[in-house]
Amino acid sequence: MSNPQGFDLLHRDRVNVCDWFTRQRLECDAEELFGELVGEVGF
């Protein structure tokens, strides 16, 4: 990854997205979503 803070920024964005979904009364687990995303990329 070219940005040394890339994972931190990605995690922050996942949390923000899940917060939005939660306010819309939809279930969202930021940690699970982040883990799945990182697993797909292979890091």
Contacts in CASP RR format, 6 or more apart in sequence:
PFRMAT RR
TARGET T0000
AUTHOR 0000-0000-0000
METHOD contacts of the structure
MODEL  1
MSNPQGFDLLHRDRVNVCDWFTRQRLECDAEELFGELVGEVGF
1 7 0 8 1.000
1 43 0 8 1.000
3 9 0 8 1.000
7 38 0 8 1.000
7 43 0 8 1.000
10 34 0 8 1.000
10 37 0 8 1.000
11 30 0 8 1.000
11 34 0 8 1.000
14 30 0 8 1.000
14 33 0 8 1.000
14 34 0 8 1.000
14 37 0 8 1.000
15 30 0 8 1.000
17 28 0 8 1.000
17 30 0 8 1.000
17 33 0 8 1.000
18 28 0 8 1.000
18 29 0 8 1.000
18 30 0 8 1.000
18 33 0 8 1.000
19 30 0 8 1.000
21 27 0 8 1.000
21 28 0 8 1.000
22 28 0 8 1.000
END
